[in-house]
Amino acid sequence: MFKPFDRRAARKRRHLRVRKKVVGTPERPRLSVFRSLKHISAQIIDDQAGHTLVAISTVEPEVKKEIGRGNNVEAAREAGKLLAKRALEKGIKSVVFDRGGNIYHGRIAAFADGAREGGLEF
């Protein structure tokens, strides 16, 4: 029987494949990105301790004032810069990038570029 392509299932498969390889440590925590239709959010996570060290979302009022709409490439780039700024304030310079099963394109790539511009090393 023919099964139609399921976009959510494909993202889930990619996510599981990426998470097998990407693990955050205290020296190099994991930068995890989540993209919804209206917003983008990210966390820097120490997987060994199970703690979120830094987080950002375009839903936050102070971020929303700076960025405006959270569902475009420019907003993703600015959110990446803000996350990098918060991370550097906490002493985090180097991370491993977890794209969350999303294809490295568009808003995900812009977020990563913004984080690199802000000073984070992948």
C-alpha positions in Angstrom: 0.0 0.0 0.0 1.3 3.4 -0.9 1.9 5.8 2.0 1.9 9.5 1.4 4.9 11.5 2.6 4.5 12.5 6.2 6.5 15.7 6.9 6.3 15.4 10.7 7.4 11.8 10.7 10.4 12.7 8.4 11.4 15.5 10.8 11.1 13.1 13.8 13.4 10.5 12.0 16.0 13.3 11.3 15.7 14.5 14.9 16.4 11.0 16.3 19.3 10.5 13.9 20.9 13.9 14.9 20.4 13.3 18.7 22.2 10.0 18.5 25.4 11.9 17.6 25.0 15.3 19.3 25.5 15.4 23.1 26.0 18.4 25.2 28.8 18.4 27.9 29.7 21.0 30.5 32.6 22.1 28.3 30.5 22.2 25.1 26.8 22.3 25.8 24.1 21.6 23.1 22.4 24.5 21.4 18.9 23.1 20.6 16.6 25.1 18.3 12.8 24.7 18.0 11.0 26.3 15.1 7.2 26.8 15.0 5.1 28.5 12.4 5.1 31.8 14.4 8.2 31.7 16.6 11.6 30.4 17.1 13.1 29.4 20.4 16.4 27.9 21.5 18.2 26.6 24.6 21.7 25.8 25.6 21.6 22.6 27.5 24.1 20.6 29.6 22.9 17.0 28.9 25.0 15.4 31.5 23.5 17.5 34.3 20.1 17.8 32.5 20.0 21.6 33.0 19.1 24.4 30.6 21.9 27.0 31.0 20.5 29.8 28.6 17.3 30.1 26.7 15.6 32.5 24.3 12.3 32.7 22.6 10.7 35.2 20.3 7.6 34.9 22.6 9.5 36.8 25.4 8.3 40.4 25.8 11.8 41.9 25.8 12.9 39.9 22.8 9.6 40.7 21.0 10.2 44.4 21.5 13.6 44.2 19.8 12.7 41.7 17.0 9.1 42.2 16.3 7.6 39.3 14.4 9.3 36.0 15.2 8.5 34.1 12.0 11.0 35.4 9.5 14.7 35.0 8.7 15.7 38.4 10.1 14.0 37.7 13.4 15.8 34.3 13.6 19.2 36.0 12.9 18.6 38.6 15.7 17.4 35.8 18.1 20.7 34.0 17.4 22.7 37.1 18.2 20.7 37.7 21.5 21.2 34.0 22.5 25.0 34.4 21.9 25.1 37.5 24.0 23.3 35.8 26.9 25.6 32.8 26.6 28.8 34.9 26.6 27.5 36.6 29.7 27.3 33.2 31.4 30.8 32.2 30.1 29.7 29.8 27.3 31.8 30.3 24.2 31.6 26.9 22.4 28.5 24.8 21.7 27.4 21.9 19.5 24.4 22.7 17.2 21.3 20.6 17.4 19.0 21.6 14.5 16.1 19.6 16.0 15.4 17.5 12.9 14.8 20.6 10.8 16.6 21.0 7.5 19.6 23.4 7.8 18.0 26.1 5.7 16.1 29.3 6.1 15.3 30.3 9.6 17.5 27.5 11.2 20.5 28.5 9.1 19.9 32.2 9.9 19.7 31.5 13.6 23.0 29.6 13.5 24.6 32.5 11.5 23.3 35.0 14.0 24.7 33.0 16.9 28.1 32.7 15.2 28.1 36.5 14.5 27.3 37.0 18.2 30.5 35.1 19.2 29.5 31.5 19.7 31.7 28.8 18.2 30.1 25.6 16.7 
